Amino acid sequence: MIDNRYALETPEGIDIMLTPAGIGVRTMAFVIDLIIRGAILFAASMALQFTGNMGDGLFLILLFCIEWFYPVLFEIYRGATPGKKHYGLVVVYDNGLPITLPGSMLRNLFRSIDILPFAYLSGFIAILCSKQFKRIGDHVAATMVVYQETPSKVEHFTVDELPQTTLSLTLEEQQIIVAYAERSHSFSQERLQELANQLEPMLECRGKEAVIKLKAMAAGLVGKA
Amino acid sequence: MRQNDFIQLKQQEWQRFRETVESSEASDEDDLPKMFRQLTHDLAIAKSRHYSPALVSHLNQLLLLGQQKLYKPHNHILMPLMAFVTQTFPAQLTEFRWYVMWAHILFYGVALVFFGITFFDPEFVRNVLPNAQVVQLEEMYDVTAPRFEEERASDNDFVMFGYYIFNNISIAFQSFVGGLLLGFGALYILLFNALYFGVVSAHIVNIGYQTTFFSFVITHGAFELTAIVISAAAGSVIGFSLLSPKKLSRINAMKASARKVFPLIFGSFLMLVIAAFIEAFWSSSASIPNGVKYLVGGFCWIWVLLYVFKRSSNEN
């Protein structure tokens, strides 16, 4: 199967699959964070403008803190910055464990190198050259940004009639049919029919009828009657 | 066994595992490691029997949660920092002491040479600095200026603190990245700063403003100059690993040395923050008599140099 998943072997000898986040979604997350940081700084500059020179100094310190510690604080306490959270991303170490202070400091200090020569160009190139979409900071700190999926319930699908087919299917075909039935909740009716119609020669029917027949086959395969 | 029967059989166990993982406190009743091992078996079975992708990914996500809970690294802040200051940083300084030593010799050697040149040929400063900068410099340390009479307002201190931090940290990182250019970048920054430092201090002496200048720079200089020298040494370690990668490929040698010298960079980052703090709140204060500044500054220099060059007992 062609995908960008990354197999993580645990000491128990089983592979856990992680899905690293690519350049697009990370850029979007960065933009959201940029807007949030901008809003904080704007609010601070509004509030501090009446305090004269003292305010200028406080603003500079705030700027410093936000520039360097905004990502660090969010990463060590919530796993990711709000922008990343919004897209369901989380920062982990290469071994899949949640990030801690040293790793987070490292990867964020190295932002100042990723940002070179302008607009994160070197980080961009590093991400494109890396299988796990790591920017330079991620390489140094041995971290990566992955999708965090909560364990979804295994979808139940309902069937009205029992399967009566006597087709012989390969393992791969069986898996595809089961996956089709399990994901049927997330497709529209039209899409379900469109997919089922492709199997017309095999199922000998079209449209709604074909969908029902496929689901029934899937039910038979997983042992549901 | 069909997939559904398998799910029926195991569902309650998985549910309990999830509850155990998601509850904040670990109770003794639930043996998480044992449940985790059982779950890895279940996933292995699901995979080998080619159960559906949805089931496999469900178990996969459960396992990931469990793994993160079971092997979660601690998130202490203060202790690692203390350990860094008392152990990691000195150990790295000891390991790379030849680089650190040569960086010191180069920096102060070059600074001294240019101090000498400018001292005996005052016009030399025009070759290094543009006229506007010379004038600005002279104004800054003018002994007769009235602003040295009064205390600078504390709000100004804050402004300068923010400014110094930005300034200093960019220098440290330039050295680090400069190391990637076969070390020449780091060397260039080191030598440039040495030249600048030597010429400026000689010029100040020539025009007789040394009391304001040296009382200003002595305290934070201990941290700032040493940090610049250390980060240049770190950069040249990386540069040298590219020139002479030994048994590794060049790219791997570079990666390995970058990981090794990172404590040096982080240490000089800490020193620069300290320097910025001193520079803003202590060095510029006019109410502290110069004698005290020289005393404290001298003490800082001795302490910093001892810290940097003392052989660390636990080399790791």
Interface residues (C-beta under 8 A of the other chain):
Chain A: T10 E12 G13 I14 I16 M17 L18 G52 N53 M54 G55 D56 G57 L58 F59 L60 I61 L63 F64 I76 V92 Y93 N95 G96 L97 P98 T100 L101 P102 M105 L106 L109 S112 I113 L116 H139 V140 E149 T150 P151 S152 K153 V154 E155 L171 Q174 Q175 V178 A179 E182 R183 L221 V222 G223 K224
Chain B: M1 R2 Q3 N4 D5 I7 R18 F36 R37 T40 L43 A44 H50 Y51 S52 P53 A54 L55 S57 H58 N60 Q61 L62 L63 L64 L65 Q67 Q68 Y71 K72 P73 H74 N75 H76 I77 P80 A153 S154 D155 N156 D157 F158 V159 M160 F161 G162 Y163 I165 F166 S170 F173 F176 V177 K255 A258 R259 F262 F266 F269
